[in-house]
Amino acid sequence: MRRRSTGSAREKLSGEALCAVCALMAALLSLLPFLIRDRGFFTLAYDYNYQQIPFAAAAHEGIRNLFSGEWIWNLDLGSSLITGFGFYNLGSPFFWITLLFPKASFPYLVGGLYGLKYMTAAVLACAWLKQFVRDRRIAALGGLLYAFSGFQSTNLLFYHFHDIVAFFPLLLCGMDRMMRGERSRQFTFAVFLNSLVNYTFFVQEAIFLVLYFLFRYFRKDQIAKCCRQALGIFLAALAGVAMSAFLFLPNVLYVLSSARGKGRLDLGRLADSPRGILFILKGFLFPGEAMTGQSSLYPYQYASTSLYIPFFGMGFVLLYLIRNRGWLRNLLILLLLISFSPLIQSGFLLFTEPNQRWWYMLNLLCVLATVLALEKEQHRTAGARKLPAGYAAGVAAYC
């Protein structure tokens, strides 16, 4: 069951290869009935139909006609191609794949693109997780849990959110490699790619990386060394942002000039309402639901409130928190507590808007806790056998 990570090249590849095949097959099998029903044409509901499809077509047309001007006259009252679509799809490698095909083919391509996004998320998460576990099959399982989490399910409506989830693990892989003394090129590339894909989510990721560094690598007895390492990481990240400045900088300036880009420290938002607290707990305990039709508490909700881990839920996360100590436990406790404060969690967006659209990063940490508890077989101990009954009782009480 347990293998050392040092092995042949074939063994080293097996975890990622297994993860890629399973993720792609699971994604395509999930979407296949709908693709067959609609003869390959994939539609969903609301914002996906009203925005994702026409925005992809408009961005496609804008790129093709770039030499005649980058102004899009049929977006709002007229808008720049860069600021109009920078948040959605303009910097995504998956969007650039569609440029190889006619503009009207996007609804026929999107089923396969969803599969590629799930596969990318699973493989890159597996690549990060394998440094923590000895059995690469456990890392592959973790990659699948991350790719098919509740966050992904509830955000099917927002097609471009899956791009961010797919490439986020690259940032953690790059930082960890730098901290092991390896070159900074992967981290710089990861920063470049993530800042290019979506500038808003990249701000959240930058704040998360600061917390990740402080909890995992900062040592009180090695302050000078940690400061040098932090400076190296900052310079590598700055190089990545500079590489993406042609798209990142115009969008940041555009957002800063908007009323929605203004931060506000409203102490009235420090604690959530009882209804909001129950909704956060629901996001922990239950599978992700369609944003347009929630089963309880709110008829609809667009804050991406789902942290559910398939098959395991939060049970193994609780088990890890109870049975372990260290940076992961401390960071998980902090982030879980932050989730209940609209004001504090709005800090991931510079105190502009409180939502749970940063939960994909927390989800990856929860998956790490799950696979660590699973590999250590902590669920087989006498004390842990009481946990499923207690967990089920808690869910029943909530219901």
N, C-alpha and C positions, 0 to 999 in steps of 0.2 A: 504493500500500500504506500510506503514512503520510499522515495528515491532521492538521492543526492542530486543537486542541480548540475554537478560536474559530470558530464557524460559525453557521448558522441554528438556530432552535429544533428544527427537524425533524432536523438532523444530530446535535444534542446528545441527542435522545431515542432515536436509532436504536440505540445500544449497549445501553441498558437494555431497550428494547422487544424487540430481538432476543434478548437474554439471557432475558427473561421467557418468551417463546414457546417457545424451545428447551428451557428447563428444565422448564416445565410439560408439554410434549409428551413429553420423555424420561422424566419421572417416571411419567406416566400410562401410557405404553406399556409401561414395565417392570412396572407393577402390573396392567395390564389383563388379561393371561391368567389371573391368580389370581382377579381379581374376576369374570371371566366364569365360571370354573370353579365358584366358590362362590356364584354368583348375587348378586354385589355385597357379600357378607359377607366381610370381610377378617380372617383370623386368621394367626398366625405360629407361635410356639412359646414354651414355658416362661413367663418373666416377662411377656412381652407378653400372653399369654392369661390368666395367673393374676393379673396386677396391672393392666395398662393398661386392659383392658376393664372389669373390675369396679370399678376405682378411678374411672374416668370416670363410670360409672353412679352410684356412691355419691356422688361430688362433685356430680353433677347433682341428685340427690335432696336432698343437703344444702343446696344453694343454693335449691332450690324451697321447702324447708321451713324456711328460715332463721328465720322469725318464731316458730317453735315451739321454737327452741333450736339452737345450732350444734354440739351434741354428736352424734357418730356412734357408735351403740352396737354396731354390727356390724363395727367396725374394731379389730383387736387385742382388748383387753378393754374397749374403749370409748375413744374419742379425740376430741380437738377437730378440727373441720373444718379450721381454719387450719393447725394443726401436723401434722395427718394427711395433708393433701394439698398443702401449700405447696410441697413439693419436687417434686411430680409435675405437677399441671396447673392448680391453682387460679388462678394469676396469668397464665396463658397466654391471649393473644387467640384462639388457635386453639380452646382449650377453650370460650371464651365464645361462639364461633360455634355450637357444638353445643347450647347452651341454647335456640336458636331451634327445635329439633326435639325430638321425644319422646325420653325416656331410652334406650329400646331401639334407637334408630336409630344409635348411635355406631359399631358395627362396619360399618355401611353407609356412613357418612360418612368413615371414616378413610382410605380410599384417596384420595379427593379432598383431604383435609386434608394427607396426605403430599405430594401434588403441590403444594399451596400453600406448604408449608414449603420444599420444594426450590426453588421459584420465588423465594420471599422471600430465601433464602440467596444464590442466584445474583445477583439484582438488587442487593441491598445490597453484596455483595462487589464487583460490577462498579462500583458507584457510588464505592467507596473506591479501587479499582485505577485508575480512569480518570485520576486526578491524576498518575499516574506514567508513563503511556504516551501516545503521540500518536495512535495508531490505536484508536478505540473498539471495533473488532471484536476487538482483542487483549484489551481489558478485558472484553468479553463472554465471550470464551473463558476468561479467568481466573475469572470468576464461575461458569461451569459446572464448571470443574475443582474449585473450592472446594465447590460444592454436592454434587457426586457423588464426593467423595473417599472413600478407604478408611475414614476415621473415620465417615462417614455410613453406609457399608455395614455395618460391623461393629456399629453401634449401632442398627440397625433394630429390634432386640429392645426397646430402650428408646425408646419413641415420643416421650417428652418431651425427650430430648436434642436432637432436631432443632429444637426451639424455640430453644434456646440458640445453636446454630450459626447459625440464621437471623438472629437479631437482633444478634449480636456485632459485625459490621462497622459498625453504627451508632455504637458507642462510638468507634472509630477515626476515623470521618468527623467526629463531633462535636468530638473533641479537635483534629483537624487544622484544622477551621474556626476554632476559638478561637485557635489559634496563628497563624492568618492575620489575626487582628484582627476576626473576625466575632462576632456575638452568641453568647452561651452557651446559648441556648434549646434548640438541637438536642442539645447534649451533655447538658444537664440531662434532657431527655426520654429520651435513650438510656440514661442511668443509671437513671432511673425505670423504664423498660420492662424492662431487663435484671435489675434487682434484684427486680422484681415477678415475672418469669417463673421465676427459680430463684435462691434466696439462696445456695446452695452454690457454684454456678458463678460467681455474681457476685463472690464473694470471690477466686476464681482470676483473674477478669477485672480486678479492681482491682489486684492484684499485677502482672499483665501490663502494665497501662497505666502503672504506675510505671516498669517496665523500658523500655517503648516511649518514654516521655518522656525518660528519662535517655540512651538511646542515640541518639534522633533529634534531640532539641531542646536538650539541655543543652550549654552552652559554658563552658569554664573561664575564658575572658576576659570573660564576661558573666554572672557569678554573680548579681549583684543583679537583673538583668532576668529571668533564668531563675527566680529565687525568686519574683518577682512573678507571673510566668506560672503557676508551679506553684500558688501560693496561689489565683489566679483559678480554675484548674481544680478545685482541691480544694473551693472554695466552691460552684461550679456542681454538682459531684458530690454535695456534702452536701445541696444543695437537692433533687436527684433522689431521694436516699435518704430524705429527710424526706417526700417526696410518697408514697413506697411504704411508709412506716413501719407503716401499719395491717396489712400482711401481712409485711413484712420483719422488724420488731422482734420480734413474738411468736415467729417461727421461730428467730431467732438466740438468743433467751433459752432456748428449748426445747432447742436443740442444745447450748448451753453447759452445760446441766444433765445432759446425757447422757454416759456413759462414752466413747462414740465421738467426742465433741467435745473430748476432752482431747488436747493435743499431747504428743508424746514425742520427745526428741532422743536417739535410739539410734544411736551411732556404728557399731554393727554393720551398719547399713543404708547406710553411706556408699557402698559399692561393691556392685554387683549381682553375683549368681552367674554363672558361665559360661553356664549355661542361660538365665538371665534376659537376659544380654547378647545371646545368639543370638536370643532372642525379640524383643528391641527391634529388632535388625537385620532380622528377618523383617517387622516392622511397617513398616520403611522401604522394603523392596524389593518386597514382594508385595501383591497386592490384599487388601482386608479380607475376613475370613472370619466365619462365624457364631460367636458366642462359645461356643455350646454344643457345637461340633464342630470343634476346631482340627486342622489337617492334620499338625502336627509340634510337638515339644517339650512341649506340654501338651495333654491331651485336651479340656479346656475352660478358658476364661479370660475374666474379666469386667472387665478393666482398660482396655478400649477401645483396645487397642494396634494402631493402624493409622494410618499417615501417608501412605499411597499416593496419588499423584496420577495420575488416569487417563491412559493413553497415554504420559505422559512419565516416570512414576516419579520417582526422585530424580536422574535424569541431568542435567537442566537446572539443578537446584539445585546440584549439584556443579560444573557448568560455571560458574555464576554465582560461587560461592565462589572458584574458581580465578582467574577473569578480572577480578574487580571488587574495589573497596575501598569502605569507607563504613559507615554505621550499620547497614544491612540485613545486610551480611556479618558484622559483629561480633555483632549480636544473634542471628543464625542459629547461628553457631558456639557461642555461650554456651548457647542453648536445646538444641541437639543434644547437647552435652556433658552438660547437666543431665539429659537423658533416660536416661542410663546410671547415675544415682545415685538409688536409691529415697529416701534421706534428703533430698537437696536438692530433688527434684521434689515431695516431700510438702510442701515449703514453700508450694506453691500452695494447699494446703488447711491452712495454719497448722500443719504438721508433725503432722497427724493420720493420714493414710492415703496411701501411695504408689501412684499409678496414672497412667495416661496420658490421663485424661479432660480434660486441659488441652491436648491435642494439636491440637484444632480451631483454636486461636489460632496455634500453630506452623505448622499446615497453611496458613493464610492467608498467612503470611510466605513459606512455600515456594512457594506459587502466585505471589506477587509476584515472587520471584526467577526463576521459570520464565518468566513472561510478559516480564520485562525482558530476559532472555537471548534469548528468541525474537524480540522486536522489534529488538534490536540485531544480530540474525543472528550471534550469537557461535558458534552451532553450525556455521557455514559456514567458519570459519577452519581453516587447515591443522592447527593443534594440536588443535582440538576434534574433528577427525575420528577421532582415536584413542580418544576417550572412549567411544563406544558399544561398541567391542571390549573395552576394559578393564572397562566396566560389566558387559557380558555375562559376561566371564571371572570377575568377582567374584561374580556371581549363581550361576554354575555351581559355583564353589568352595564357596560357601555350601551349595548343594544337596548 
